Amino acid sequence: MEDHIRPAALRAGITKRVGWHTFRHTFGTLVNTNGADVATTQALMRHANASITMDKYVQAVMAAKRQAQSRLVKMLPFPNVPTRLTDKAATA
């Protein structure tokens, strides 16, 4: 870690602390983002329960958040509701 990983992170412009758990968080988020269900992510990360996996390790990626919000907005029974900021100009 000290000889290779952290110096490489600094060269890449990463100033936050990088440790082994950084890789676990990244792995969990990538597995989840690529469509794995909670049980699969939990098993791959070898957690005893899903709450540890989802609450502590896996973070929602902005694109996934936007897609989820957009799907919910489309379910609403309101016509001409913009789903994105750029849609406001088109409906105005």
PDB file of N, CA, C and O in Angstrom:
ATOM      1  N   MET A   1       0.833  -1.185   0.000  1.00  0.00           N
ATOM      2  CA  MET A   1       0.000   0.000   0.000  1.00  0.00           C
ATOM      3  C   MET A   1       0.882   1.254   0.000  1.00  0.00           C
ATOM      4  O   MET A   1       0.702   2.148  -0.827  1.00  0.00           O
ATOM      5  N   GLU A   2       1.823   1.309   0.924  1.00  0.00           N
ATOM      6  CA  GLU A   2       2.672   2.509   1.046  1.00  0.00           C
ATOM      7  C   GLU A   2       3.641   2.653  -0.120  1.00  0.00           C
ATOM      8  O   GLU A   2       3.954   3.768  -0.535  1.00  0.00           O
ATOM      9  N   ASP A   3       4.118   1.526  -0.650  1.00  0.00           N
ATOM     10  CA  ASP A   3       5.135   1.589  -1.698  1.00  0.00           C
ATOM     11  C   ASP A   3       4.558   1.787  -3.098  1.00  0.00           C
ATOM     12  O   ASP A   3       5.216   2.372  -3.958  1.00  0.00           O
ATOM     13  N   HIS A   4       3.336   1.308  -3.337  1.00  0.00           N
ATOM     14  CA  HIS A   4       2.824   1.320  -4.708  1.00  0.00           C
ATOM     15  C   HIS A   4       1.477   2.034  -4.855  1.00  0.00           C
ATOM     16  O   HIS A   4       1.334   2.921  -5.697  1.00  0.00           O
ATOM     17  N   ILE A   5       0.499   1.652  -4.047  1.00  0.00           N
ATOM     18  CA  ILE A   5      -0.864   2.144  -4.231  1.00  0.00           C
ATOM     19  C   ILE A   5      -0.979   3.640  -3.912  1.00  0.00           C
ATOM     20  O   ILE A   5      -1.442   4.418  -4.747  1.00  0.00           O
ATOM     21  N   ARG A   6      -0.563   4.036  -2.725  1.00  0.00           N
ATOM     22  CA  ARG A   6      -0.691   5.459  -2.360  1.00  0.00           C
ATOM     23  C   ARG A   6       0.144   6.377  -3.249  1.00  0.00           C
ATOM     24  O   ARG A   6      -0.351   7.432  -3.644  1.00  0.00           O
ATOM     25  N   PRO A   7       1.395   6.023  -3.585  1.00  0.00           N
ATOM     26  CA  PRO A   7       2.129   6.887  -4.525  1.00  0.00           C
ATOM     27  C   PRO A   7       1.437   6.990  -5.892  1.00  0.00           C
ATOM     28  O   PRO A   7       1.436   8.060  -6.502  1.00  0.00           O
ATOM     29  N   ALA A   8       0.852   5.895  -6.373  1.00  0.00           N
ATOM     30  CA  ALA A   8       0.134   5.936  -7.647  1.00  0.00           C
ATOM     31  C   ALA A   8      -1.095   6.825  -7.548  1.00  0.00           C
ATOM     32  O   ALA A   8      -1.413   7.561  -8.483  1.00  0.00           O
ATOM     33  N   ALA A   9      -1.789   6.758  -6.412  1.00  0.00           N
ATOM     34  CA  ALA A   9      -2.963   7.611  -6.211  1.00  0.00           C
ATOM     35  C   ALA A   9      -2.552   9.082  -6.218  1.00  0.00           C
ATOM     36  O   ALA A   9      -3.229   9.912  -6.823  1.00  0.00           O
ATOM     37  N   LEU A  10      -1.466   9.402  -5.560  1.00  0.00           N
ATOM     38  CA  LEU A  10      -0.986  10.788  -5.551  1.00  0.00           C
ATOM     39  C   LEU A  10      -0.611  11.249  -6.958  1.00  0.00           C
ATOM     40  O   LEU A  10      -0.910  12.381  -7.339  1.00  0.00           O
ATOM     41  N   ARG A  11       0.036  10.387  -7.725  1.00  0.00           N
ATOM     42  CA  ARG A  11       0.384  10.742  -9.105  1.00  0.00           C
ATOM     43  C   ARG A  11      -0.866  10.963  -9.951  1.00  0.00           C
ATOM     44  O   ARG A  11      -0.852  11.755 -10.894  1.00  0.00           O
ATOM     45  N   ALA A  12      -1.945  10.261  -9.612  1.00  0.00           N
ATOM     46  CA  ALA A  12      -3.203  10.406 -10.336  1.00  0.00           C
ATOM     47  C   ALA A  12      -4.002  11.608  -9.856  1.00  0.00           C
ATOM     48  O   ALA A  12      -5.070  11.899 -10.396  1.00  0.00           O
ATOM     49  N   GLY A  13      -3.493  12.311  -8.843  1.00  0.00           N
ATOM     50  CA  GLY A  13      -4.178  13.495  -8.336  1.00  0.00           C
ATOM     51  C   GLY A  13      -5.199  13.220  -7.255  1.00  0.00           C
ATOM     52  O   GLY A  13      -5.991  14.096  -6.910  1.00  0.00           O
ATOM     53  N   ILE A  14      -5.188  12.013  -6.715  1.00  0.00           N
ATOM     54  CA  ILE A  14      -6.117  11.654  -5.632  1.00  0.00           C
ATOM     55  C   ILE A  14      -5.464  12.058  -4.321  1.00  0.00           C
ATOM     56  O   ILE A  14      -4.425  11.519  -3.939  1.00  0.00           O
ATOM     57  N   THR A  15      -6.083  13.011  -3.639  1.00  0.00           N
ATOM     58  CA  THR A  15      -5.487  13.512  -2.402  1.00  0.00           C
ATOM     59  C   THR A  15      -6.131  12.916  -1.151  1.00  0.00           C
ATOM     60  O   THR A  15      -5.594  13.046  -0.051  1.00  0.00           O
ATOM     61  N   LYS A  16      -7.284  12.262  -1.319  1.00  0.00           N
ATOM     62  CA  LYS A  16      -7.920  11.619  -0.169  1.00  0.00           C
ATOM     63  C   LYS A  16      -7.136  10.368   0.209  1.00  0.00           C
ATOM     64  O   LYS A  16      -6.393   9.813  -0.601  1.00  0.00           O
ATOM     65  N   ARG A  17      -7.316   9.936   1.455  1.00  0.00           N
ATOM     66  CA  ARG A  17      -6.625   8.736   1.919  1.00  0.00           C
ATOM     67  C   ARG A  17      -7.151   7.513   1.188  1.00  0.00           C
ATOM     68  O   ARG A  17      -8.361   7.321   1.073  1.00  0.00           O
ATOM     69  N   VAL A  18      -6.242   6.693   0.698  1.00  0.00           N
ATOM     70  CA  VAL A  18      -6.597   5.462  -0.010  1.00  0.00           C
ATOM     71  C   VAL A  18      -6.133   4.285   0.836  1.00  0.00           C
ATOM     72  O   VAL A  18      -4.964   4.202   1.214  1.00  0.00           O
ATOM     73  N   GLY A  19      -7.053   3.381   1.127  1.00  0.00           N
ATOM     74  CA  GLY A  19      -6.729   2.181   1.896  1.00  0.00           C
ATOM     75  C   GLY A  19      -7.398   0.981   1.260  1.00  0.00           C
ATOM     76  O   GLY A  19      -8.049   1.099   0.223  1.00  0.00           O
ATOM     77  N   TRP A  20      -7.236  -0.174   1.883  1.00  0.00           N
ATOM     78  CA  TRP A  20      -7.820  -1.392   1.322  1.00  0.00           C
ATOM     79  C   TRP A  20      -9.337  -1.312   1.272  1.00  0.00           C
ATOM     80  O   TRP A  20      -9.956  -1.853   0.356  1.00  0.00           O
ATOM     81  N   HIS A  21      -9.941  -0.644   2.244  1.00  0.00           N
ATOM     82  CA  HIS A  21     -11.398  -0.540   2.225  1.00  0.00           C
ATOM     83  C   HIS A  21     -11.883   0.357   1.086  1.00  0.00           C
ATOM     84  O   HIS A  21     -13.035   0.251   0.667  1.00  0.00           O
ATOM     85  N   THR A  22     -11.026   1.226   0.588  1.00  0.00           N
ATOM     86  CA  THR A  22     -11.379   2.020  -0.588  1.00  0.00           C
ATOM     87  C   THR A  22     -11.709   1.083  -1.747  1.00  0.00           C
ATOM     88  O   THR A  22     -12.670   1.306  -2.483  1.00  0.00           O
ATOM     89  N   PHE A  23     -10.909   0.040  -1.899  1.00  0.00           N
ATOM     90  CA  PHE A  23     -11.149  -0.930  -2.967  1.00  0.00           C
ATOM     91  C   PHE A  23     -12.438  -1.706  -2.724  1.00  0.00           C
ATOM     92  O   PHE A  23     -13.158  -2.019  -3.673  1.00  0.00           O
ATOM     93  N   ARG A  24     -12.738  -2.020  -1.472  1.00  0.00           N
ATOM     94  CA  ARG A  24     -13.980  -2.737  -1.164  1.00  0.00           C
ATOM     95  C   ARG A  24     -15.197  -1.874  -1.497  1.00  0.00           C
ATOM     96  O   ARG A  24     -16.168  -2.360  -2.076  1.00  0.00           O
ATOM     97  N   HIS A  25     -15.138  -0.600  -1.131  1.00  0.00           N
ATOM     98  CA  HIS A  25     -16.247   0.308  -1.445  1.00  0.00           C
ATOM     99  C   HIS A  25     -16.423   0.426  -2.959  1.00  0.00           C
ATOM    100  O   HIS A  25     -17.545   0.372  -3.463  1.00  0.00           O
ATOM    101  N   THR A  26     -15.324   0.585  -3.675  1.00  0.00           N
ATOM    102  CA  THR A  26     -15.375   0.697  -5.131  1.00  0.00           C
ATOM    103  C   THR A  26     -15.917  -0.580  -5.751  1.00  0.00           C
ATOM    104  O   THR A  26     -16.762  -0.528  -6.644  1.00  0.00           O
ATOM    105  N   PHE A  27     -15.438  -1.720  -5.286  1.00  0.00           N
ATOM    106  CA  PHE A  27     -15.899  -3.008  -5.804  1.00  0.00           C
ATOM    107  C   PHE A  27     -17.400  -3.168  -5.597  1.00  0.00           C
ATOM    108  O   PHE A  27     -18.119  -3.526  -6.530  1.00  0.00           O
ATOM    109  N   GLY A  28     -17.878  -2.905  -4.385  1.00  0.00           N
ATOM    110  CA  GLY A  28     -19.299  -3.052  -4.085  1.00  0.00           C
ATOM    111  C   GLY A  28     -20.157  -2.142  -4.948  1.00  0.00           C
ATOM    112  O   GLY A  28     -21.201  -2.554  -5.452  1.00  0.00           O
ATOM    113  N   THR A  29     -19.715  -0.906  -5.114  1.00  0.00           N
ATOM    114  CA  THR A  29     -20.464   0.043  -5.938  1.00  0.00           C
ATOM    115  C   THR A  29     -20.483  -0.397  -7.396  1.00  0.00           C
ATOM    116  O   THR A  29     -21.523  -0.322  -8.050  1.00  0.00           O
ATOM    117  N   LEU A  30     -19.347  -0.855  -7.913  1.00  0.00           N
ATOM    118  CA  LEU A  30     -19.295  -1.304  -9.307  1.00  0.00           C
ATOM    119  C   LEU A  30     -20.154  -2.538  -9.548  1.00  0.00           C
ATOM    120  O   LEU A  30     -20.831  -2.632 -10.572  1.00  0.00           O
ATOM    121  N   VAL A  31     -20.131  -3.483  -8.614  1.00  0.00           N
ATOM    122  CA  VAL A  31     -20.965  -4.688  -8.758  1.00  0.00           C
ATOM    123  C   VAL A  31     -22.431  -4.288  -8.798  1.00  0.00           C
ATOM    124  O   VAL A  31     -23.184  -4.755  -9.653  1.00  0.00           O
ATOM    125  N   ASN A  32     -22.837  -3.427  -7.877  1.00  0.00           N
ATOM    126  CA  ASN A  32     -24.223  -2.983  -7.803  1.00  0.00           C
ATOM    127  C   ASN A  32     -24.607  -2.186  -9.053  1.00  0.00           C
ATOM    128  O   ASN A  32     -25.692  -2.384  -9.600  1.00  0.00           O
ATOM    129  N   THR A  33     -23.747  -1.306  -9.499  1.00  0.00           N
ATOM    130  CA  THR A  33     -24.029  -0.469 -10.669  1.00  0.00           C
ATOM    131  C   THR A  33     -24.183  -1.295 -11.935  1.00  0.00           C
ATOM    132  O   THR A  33     -24.919  -0.911 -12.844  1.00  0.00           O
ATOM    133  N   ASN A  34     -23.501  -2.414 -11.997  1.00  0.00           N
ATOM    134  CA  ASN A  34     -23.581  -3.264 -13.178  1.00  0.00           C
ATOM    135  C   ASN A  34     -24.738  -4.248 -13.130  1.00  0.00           C
ATOM    136  O   ASN A  34     -24.763  -5.219 -13.886  1.00  0.00           O
ATOM    137  N   GLY A  35     -25.691  -4.003 -12.248  1.00  0.00           N
ATOM    138  CA  GLY A  35     -26.938  -4.738 -12.286  1.00  0.00           C
ATOM    139  C   GLY A  35     -27.068  -5.926 -11.345  1.00  0.00           C
ATOM    140  O   GLY A  35     -28.083  -6.622 -11.380  1.00  0.00           O
ATOM    141  N   ALA A  36     -26.076  -6.176 -10.511  1.00  0.00           N
ATOM    142  CA  ALA A  36     -26.195  -7.304  -9.582  1.00  0.00           C
ATOM    143  C   ALA A  36     -27.239  -6.978  -8.512  1.00  0.00           C
ATOM    144  O   ALA A  36     -27.350  -5.834  -8.071  1.00  0.00           O
ATOM    145  N   ASP A  37     -27.985  -7.969  -8.109  1.00  0.00           N
ATOM    146  CA  ASP A  37     -28.957  -7.743  -7.051  1.00  0.00           C
ATOM    147  C   ASP A  37     -28.250  -7.686  -5.696  1.00  0.00           C
ATOM    148  O   ASP A  37     -27.057  -7.971  -5.592  1.00  0.00           O
ATOM    149  N   VAL A  38     -28.993  -7.321  -4.680  1.00  0.00           N
ATOM    150  CA  VAL A  38     -28.425  -7.136  -3.348  1.00  0.00           C
ATOM    151  C   VAL A  38     -27.803  -8.424  -2.825  1.00  0.00           C
ATOM    152  O   VAL A  38     -26.715  -8.394  -2.249  1.00  0.00           O
ATOM    153  N   ALA A  39     -28.475  -9.549  -3.018  1.00  0.00           N
ATOM    154  CA  ALA A  39     -27.960 -10.825  -2.507  1.00  0.00           C
ATOM    155  C   ALA A  39     -26.630 -11.195  -3.161  1.00  0.00           C
ATOM    156  O   ALA A  39     -25.731 -11.707  -2.493  1.00  0.00           O
ATOM    157  N   THR A  40     -26.504 -10.942  -4.448  1.00  0.00           N
ATOM    158  CA  THR A  40     -25.255 -11.242  -5.147  1.00  0.00           C
ATOM    159  C   THR A  40     -24.133 -10.346  -4.652  1.00  0.00           C
ATOM    160  O   THR A  40     -23.023 -10.810  -4.394  1.00  0.00           O
ATOM    161  N   THR A  41     -24.429  -9.061  -4.523  1.00  0.00           N
ATOM    162  CA  THR A  41     -23.419  -8.126  -4.019  1.00  0.00           C
ATOM    163  C   THR A  41     -22.989  -8.527  -2.620  1.00  0.00           C
ATOM    164  O   THR A  41     -21.800  -8.515  -2.302  1.00  0.00           O
ATOM    165  N   GLN A  42     -23.952  -8.881  -1.788  1.00  0.00           N
ATOM    166  CA  GLN A  42     -23.660  -9.315  -0.420  1.00  0.00           C
ATOM    167  C   GLN A  42     -22.759 -10.539  -0.424  1.00  0.00           C
ATOM    168  O   GLN A  42     -21.790 -10.602   0.332  1.00  0.00           O
ATOM    169  N   ALA A  43     -23.071 -11.506  -1.265  1.00  0.00           N
ATOM    170  CA  ALA A  43     -22.275 -12.735  -1.323  1.00  0.00           C
ATOM    171  C   ALA A  43     -20.857 -12.462  -1.815  1.00  0.00           C
ATOM    172  O   ALA A  43     -19.894 -12.992  -1.261  1.00  0.00           O
ATOM    173  N   LEU A  44     -20.727 -11.646  -2.842  1.00  0.00           N
ATOM    174  CA  LEU A  44     -19.402 -11.337  -3.368  1.00  0.00           C
ATOM    175  C   LEU A  44     -18.537 -10.589  -2.362  1.00  0.00           C
ATOM    176  O   LEU A  44     -17.316 -10.744  -2.343  1.00  0.00           O
ATOM    177  N   MET A  45     -19.183  -9.775  -1.524  1.00  0.00           N
ATOM    178  CA  MET A  45     -18.435  -9.024  -0.528  1.00  0.00           C
ATOM    179  C   MET A  45     -18.282  -9.800   0.779  1.00  0.00           C
ATOM    180  O   MET A  45     -17.608  -9.353   1.708  1.00  0.00           O
ATOM    181  N   ARG A  46     -18.918 -10.968   0.832  1.00  0.00           N
ATOM    182  CA  ARG A  46     -18.837 -11.862   1.990  1.00  0.00           C
ATOM    183  C   ARG A  46     -19.329 -11.203   3.280  1.00  0.00           C
ATOM    184  O   ARG A  46     -18.713 -11.335   4.338  1.00  0.00           O
ATOM    185  N   HIS A  47     -20.444 -10.497   3.168  1.00  0.00           N
ATOM    186  CA  HIS A  47     -21.057  -9.897   4.345  1.00  0.00           C
ATOM    187  C   HIS A  47     -22.107 -10.832   4.923  1.00  0.00           C
ATOM    188  O   HIS A  47     -22.732 -11.611   4.204  1.00  0.00           O
ATOM    189  N   ALA A  48     -22.288 -10.741   6.234  1.00  0.00           N
ATOM    190  CA  ALA A  48     -23.259 -11.604   6.910  1.00  0.00           C
ATOM    191  C   ALA A  48     -24.691 -11.204   6.589  1.00  0.00           C
ATOM    192  O   ALA A  48     -25.577 -12.057   6.540  1.00  0.00           O
ATOM    193  N   ASN A  49     -24.924  -9.913   6.371  1.00  0.00           N
ATOM    194  CA  ASN A  49     -26.276  -9.476   6.032  1.00  0.00           C
ATOM    195  C   ASN A  49     -26.240  -8.334   5.026  1.00  0.00           C
ATOM    196  O   ASN A  49     -25.230  -7.645   4.877  1.00  0.00           O
ATOM    197  N   ALA A  50     -27.352  -8.151   4.347  1.00  0.00           N
ATOM    198  CA  ALA A  50     -27.419  -7.179   3.260  1.00  0.00           C
ATOM    199  C   ALA A  50     -27.346  -5.742   3.748  1.00  0.00           C
ATOM    200  O   ALA A  50     -26.915  -4.866   2.998  1.00  0.00           O
ATOM    201  N   SER A  51     -27.752  -5.475   4.979  1.00  0.00           N
ATOM    202  CA  SER A  51     -27.734  -4.091   5.453  1.00  0.00           C
ATOM    203  C   SER A  51     -26.306  -3.549   5.529  1.00  0.00           C
ATOM    204  O   SER A  51     -26.081  -2.369   5.256  1.00  0.00           O
ATOM    205  N   ILE A  52     -25.353  -4.380   5.889  1.00  0.00           N
ATOM    206  CA  ILE A  52     -23.956  -3.936   5.907  1.00  0.00           C
ATOM    207  C   ILE A  52     -23.522  -3.597   4.487  1.00  0.00           C
ATOM    208  O   ILE A  52     -22.896  -2.563   4.252  1.00  0.00           O
ATOM    209  N   THR A  53     -23.854  -4.461   3.556  1.00  0.00           N
ATOM    210  CA  THR A  53     -23.467  -4.254   2.165  1.00  0.00           C
ATOM    211  C   THR A  53     -24.046  -2.951   1.628  1.00  0.00           C
ATOM    212  O   THR A  53     -23.318  -2.131   1.069  1.00  0.00           O
ATOM    213  N   MET A  54     -25.333  -2.761   1.792  1.00  0.00           N
ATOM    214  CA  MET A  54     -25.995  -1.622   1.166  1.00  0.00           C
ATOM    215  C   MET A  54     -25.811  -0.324   1.948  1.00  0.00           C
ATOM    216  O   MET A  54     -25.731   0.746   1.345  1.00  0.00           O
ATOM    217  N   ASP A  55     -25.743  -0.396   3.265  1.00  0.00           N
ATOM    218  CA  ASP A  55     -25.641   0.825   4.064  1.00  0.00           C
ATOM    219  C   ASP A  55     -24.217   1.352   4.174  1.00  0.00           C
ATOM    220  O   ASP A  55     -24.005   2.565   4.201  1.00  0.00           O
ATOM    221  N   LYS A  56     -23.252   0.463   4.236  1.00  0.00           N
ATOM    222  CA  LYS A  56     -21.879   0.894   4.507  1.00  0.00           C
ATOM    223  C   LYS A  56     -20.982   0.914   3.273  1.00  0.00           C
ATOM    224  O   LYS A  56     -20.092   1.758   3.171  1.00  0.00           O
ATOM    225  N   TYR A  57     -21.206  -0.001   2.340  1.00  0.00           N
ATOM    226  CA  TYR A  57     -20.244  -0.172   1.256  1.00  0.00           C
ATOM    227  C   TYR A  57     -20.699   0.326  -0.106  1.00  0.00           C
ATOM    228  O   TYR A  57     -19.896   0.882  -0.855  1.00  0.00           O
ATOM    229  N   VAL A  58     -21.948   0.140  -0.437  1.00  0.00           N
ATOM    230  CA  VAL A  58     -22.408   0.459  -1.784  1.00  0.00           C
ATOM    231  C   VAL A  58     -23.021   1.845  -1.791  1.00  0.00           C
ATOM    232  O   VAL A  58     -23.882   2.168  -0.972  1.00  0.00           O
ATOM    233  N   GLN A  59     -22.564   2.657  -2.728  1.00  0.00           N
ATOM    234  CA  GLN A  59     -23.090   4.011  -2.861  1.00  0.00           C
ATOM    235  C   GLN A  59     -23.805   4.132  -4.197  1.00  0.00           C
ATOM    236  O   GLN A  59     -23.398   3.534  -5.193  1.00  0.00           O
ATOM    237  N   ALA A  60     -24.870   4.908  -4.200  1.00  0.00           N
ATOM    238  CA  ALA A  60     -25.591   5.134  -5.443  1.00  0.00           C
ATOM    239  C   ALA A  60     -24.766   6.058  -6.335  1.00  0.00           C
ATOM    240  O   ALA A  60     -24.228   7.067  -5.878  1.00  0.00           O
ATOM    241  N   VAL A  61     -24.677   5.707  -7.584  1.00  0.00           N
ATOM    242  CA  VAL A  61     -23.963   6.519  -8.562  1.00  0.00           C
ATOM    243  C   VAL A  61     -24.948   7.544  -9.113  1.00  0.00           C
ATOM    244  O   VAL A  61     -26.134   7.247  -9.263  1.00  0.00           O
ATOM    245  N   MET A  62     -24.470   8.734  -9.410  1.00  0.00           N
ATOM    246  CA  MET A  62     -25.350   9.814  -9.844  1.00  0.00           C
ATOM    247  C   MET A  62     -26.243   9.418 -11.017  1.00  0.00           C
ATOM    248  O   MET A  62     -27.435   9.724 -11.006  1.00  0.00           O
ATOM    249  N   ALA A  63     -25.699   8.749 -12.018  1.00  0.00           N
ATOM    250  CA  ALA A  63     -26.526   8.354 -13.166  1.00  0.00           C
ATOM    251  C   ALA A  63     -27.654   7.423 -12.730  1.00  0.00           C
ATOM    252  O   ALA A  63     -28.777   7.531 -13.222  1.00  0.00           O
ATOM    253  N   ALA A  64     -27.357   6.515 -11.812  1.00  0.00           N
ATOM    254  CA  ALA A  64     -28.384   5.593 -11.311  1.00  0.00           C
ATOM    255  C   ALA A  64     -29.450   6.355 -10.530  1.00  0.00           C
ATOM    256  O   ALA A  64     -30.636   6.039 -10.619  1.00  0.00           O
ATOM    257  N   LYS A  65     -29.027   7.353  -9.768  1.00  0.00           N
ATOM    258  CA  LYS A  65     -29.994   8.173  -9.023  1.00  0.00           C
ATOM    259  C   LYS A  65     -30.917   8.904  -9.986  1.00  0.00           C
ATOM    260  O   LYS A  65     -32.130   8.946  -9.783  1.00  0.00           O
ATOM    261  N   ARG A  66     -30.335   9.483 -11.039  1.00  0.00           N
ATOM    262  CA  ARG A  66     -31.140  10.217 -12.007  1.00  0.00           C
ATOM    263  C   ARG A  66     -32.121   9.300 -12.721  1.00  0.00           C
ATOM    264  O   ARG A  66     -33.276   9.670 -12.926  1.00  0.00           O
ATOM    265  N   GLN A  67     -31.675   8.107 -13.100  1.00  0.00           N
ATOM    266  CA  GLN A  67     -32.560   7.169 -13.782  1.00  0.00           C
ATOM    267  C   GLN A  67     -33.717   6.756 -12.884  1.00  0.00           C
ATOM    268  O   GLN A  67     -34.864   6.696 -13.328  1.00  0.00           O
ATOM    269  N   ALA A  68     -33.418   6.475 -11.632  1.00  0.00           N
ATOM    270  CA  ALA A  68     -34.472   6.067 -10.692  1.00  0.00           C
ATOM    271  C   ALA A  68     -35.487   7.189 -10.505  1.00  0.00           C
ATOM    272  O   ALA A  68     -36.694   6.944 -10.501  1.00  0.00           O
ATOM    273  N   GLN A  69     -35.002   8.411 -10.352  1.00  0.00           N
ATOM    274  CA  GLN A  69     -35.900   9.554 -10.174  1.00  0.00           C
ATOM    275  C   GLN A  69     -36.731   9.776 -11.430  1.00  0.00           C
ATOM    276  O   GLN A  69     -37.927  10.054 -11.344  1.00  0.00           O
ATOM    277  N   SER A  70     -36.108   9.655 -12.586  1.00  0.00           N
ATOM    278  CA  SER A  70     -36.817   9.845 -13.851  1.00  0.00           C
ATOM    279  C   SER A  70     -37.931   8.817 -14.020  1.00  0.00           C
ATOM    280  O   SER A  70     -39.023   9.150 -14.479  1.00  0.00           O
ATOM    281  N   ARG A  71     -37.653   7.560 -13.646  1.00  0.00           N
ATOM    282  CA  ARG A  71     -38.688   6.518 -13.738  1.00  0.00           C
ATOM    283  C   ARG A  71     -39.868   6.842 -12.829  1.00  0.00           C
ATOM    284  O   ARG A  71     -41.020   6.632 -13.209  1.00  0.00           O
ATOM    285  N   LEU A  72     -39.591   7.349 -11.643  1.00  0.00           N
ATOM    286  CA  LEU A  72     -40.675   7.709 -10.722  1.00  0.00           C
ATOM    287  C   LEU A  72     -41.496   8.872 -11.259  1.00  0.00           C
ATOM    288  O   LEU A  72     -42.724   8.856 -11.177  1.00  0.00           O
ATOM    289  N   VAL A  73     -40.831   9.872 -11.803  1.00  0.00           N
ATOM    290  CA  VAL A  73     -41.545  11.029 -12.347  1.00  0.00           C
ATOM    291  C   VAL A  73     -42.443  10.602 -13.498  1.00  0.00           C
ATOM    292  O   VAL A  73     -43.567  11.087 -13.623  1.00  0.00           O
ATOM    293  N   LYS A  74     -41.952   9.696 -14.338  1.00  0.00           N
ATOM    294  CA  LYS A  74     -42.755   9.225 -15.472  1.00  0.00           C
ATOM    295  C   LYS A  74     -43.987   8.447 -15.021  1.00  0.00           C
ATOM    296  O   LYS A  74     -44.959   8.345 -15.770  1.00  0.00           O
ATOM    297  N   MET A  75     -43.961   7.901 -13.813  1.00  0.00           N
ATOM    298  CA  MET A  75     -45.108   7.161 -13.288  1.00  0.00           C
ATOM    299  C   MET A  75     -46.222   8.087 -12.817  1.00  0.00           C
ATOM    300  O   MET A  75     -47.373   7.667 -12.701  1.00  0.00           O
ATOM    301  N   LEU A  76     -45.884   9.339 -12.548  1.00  0.00           N
ATOM    302  CA  LEU A  76     -46.882  10.285 -12.059  1.00  0.00           C
ATOM    303  C   LEU A  76     -47.906  10.596 -13.143  1.00  0.00           C
ATOM    304  O   LEU A  76     -47.566  10.659 -14.324  1.00  0.00           O
ATOM    305  N   PRO A  77     -49.165  10.790 -12.742  1.00  0.00           N
ATOM    306  CA  PRO A  77     -50.220  11.011 -13.736  1.00  0.00           C
ATOM    307  C   PRO A  77     -50.318  12.465 -14.209  1.00  0.00           C
ATOM    308  O   PRO A  77     -51.405  12.907 -14.583  1.00  0.00           O
ATOM    309  N   PHE A  78     -49.237  13.203 -14.204  1.00  0.00           N
ATOM    310  CA  PHE A  78     -49.266  14.601 -14.611  1.00  0.00           C
ATOM    311  C   PHE A  78     -48.680  14.748 -16.010  1.00  0.00           C
ATOM    312  O   PHE A  78     -47.555  14.313 -16.255  1.00  0.00           O
ATOM    313  N   PRO A  79     -49.429  15.358 -16.934  1.00  0.00           N
ATOM    314  CA  PRO A  79     -48.877  15.567 -18.277  1.00  0.00           C
ATOM    315  C   PRO A  79     -47.860  16.717 -18.271  1.00  0.00           C
ATOM    316  O   PRO A  79     -47.948  17.643 -17.464  1.00  0.00           O
ATOM    317  N   ASN A  80     -46.921  16.630 -19.171  1.00  0.00           N
ATOM    318  CA  ASN A  80     -45.941  17.692 -19.392  1.00  0.00           C
ATOM    319  C   ASN A  80     -45.077  18.023 -18.173  1.00  0.00           C
ATOM    320  O   ASN A  80     -44.664  19.169 -17.994  1.00  0.00           O
ATOM    321  N   VAL A  81     -44.808  17.025 -17.341  1.00  0.00           N
ATOM    322  CA  VAL A  81     -43.906  17.237 -16.211  1.00  0.00           C
ATOM    323  C   VAL A  81     -42.486  17.028 -16.723  1.00  0.00           C
ATOM    324  O   VAL A  81     -42.155  15.942 -17.199  1.00  0.00           O
ATOM    325  N   PRO A  82     -41.639  18.059 -16.631  1.00  0.00           N
ATOM    326  CA  PRO A  82     -40.266  17.879 -17.120  1.00  0.00           C
ATOM    327  C   PRO A  82     -39.517  16.879 -16.253  1.00  0.00           C
ATOM    328  O   PRO A  82     -39.623  16.904 -15.027  1.00  0.00           O
ATOM    329  N   THR A  83     -38.761  16.001 -16.897  1.00  0.00           N
ATOM    330  CA  THR A  83     -37.988  15.019 -16.153  1.00  0.00           C
ATOM    331  C   THR A  83     -36.551  15.480 -15.965  1.00  0.00           C
ATOM    332  O   THR A  83     -35.819  14.914 -15.153  1.00  0.00           O
ATOM    333  N   ARG A  84     -36.142  16.500 -16.706  1.00  0.00           N
ATOM    334  CA  ARG A  84     -34.793  17.047 -16.578  1.00  0.00           C
ATOM    335  C   ARG A  84     -34.882  18.557 -16.688  1.00  0.00           C
ATOM    336  O   ARG A  84     -35.875  19.084 -17.190  1.00  0.00           O
ATOM    337  N   LEU A  85     -33.886  19.241 -16.239  1.00  0.00           N
ATOM    338  CA  LEU A  85     -33.880  20.690 -16.330  1.00  0.00           C
ATOM    339  C   LEU A  85     -33.979  21.159 -17.777  1.00  0.00           C
ATOM    340  O   LEU A  85     -34.632  22.164 -18.055  1.00  0.00           O
ATOM    341  N   THR A  86     -33.341  20.446 -18.699  1.00  0.00           N
ATOM    342  CA  THR A  86     -33.373  20.856 -20.102  1.00  0.00           C
ATOM    343  C   THR A  86     -34.761  20.682 -20.709  1.00  0.00           C
ATOM    344  O   THR A  86     -35.065  21.306 -21.725  1.00  0.00           O
ATOM    345  N   ASP A  87     -35.619  19.837 -20.102  1.00  0.00           N
ATOM    346  CA  ASP A  87     -36.965  19.628 -20.614  1.00  0.00           C
ATOM    347  C   ASP A  87     -37.863  20.824 -20.342  1.00  0.00           C
ATOM    348  O   ASP A  87     -38.878  20.991 -21.018  1.00  0.00           O
ATOM    349  N   LYS A  88     -37.513  21.671 -19.357  1.00  0.00           N
ATOM    350  CA  LYS A  88     -38.349  22.831 -19.029  1.00  0.00           C
ATOM    351  C   LYS A  88     -38.479  23.757 -20.235  1.00  0.00           C
ATOM    352  O   LYS A  88     -39.565  24.253 -20.532  1.00  0.00           O
ATOM    353  N   ALA A  89     -37.375  23.983 -20.921  1.00  0.00           N
ATOM    354  CA  ALA A  89     -37.398  24.883 -22.064  1.00  0.00           C
ATOM    355  C   ALA A  89     -38.273  24.313 -23.186  1.00  0.00           C
ATOM    356  O   ALA A  89     -38.946  25.060 -23.896  1.00  0.00           O
ATOM    357  N   ALA A  90     -38.258  23.015 -23.337  1.00  0.00           N
ATOM    358  CA  ALA A  90     -39.035  22.381 -24.404  1.00  0.00           C
ATOM    359  C   ALA A  90     -40.529  22.434 -24.131  1.00  0.00           C
ATOM    360  O   ALA A  90     -41.324  22.490 -25.069  1.00  0.00           O
ATOM    361  N   THR A  91     -40.932  22.417 -22.839  1.00  0.00           N
ATOM    362  CA  THR A  91     -42.363  22.409 -22.507  1.00  0.00           C
ATOM    363  C   THR A  91     -42.900  23.807 -22.243  1.00  0.00           C
ATOM    364  O   THR A  91     -44.113  23.991 -22.143  1.00  0.00           O
ATOM    365  N   ALA A  92     -42.015  24.797 -22.128  1.00  0.00           N
ATOM    366  CA  ALA A  92     -42.457  26.171 -21.821  1.00  0.00           C
ATOM    367  C   ALA A  92     -43.032  26.861 -23.044  1.00  0.00           C
ATOM    368  O   ALA A  92     -43.450  28.016 -22.962  1.00  0.00           O
TER     369      ALA A  92
END
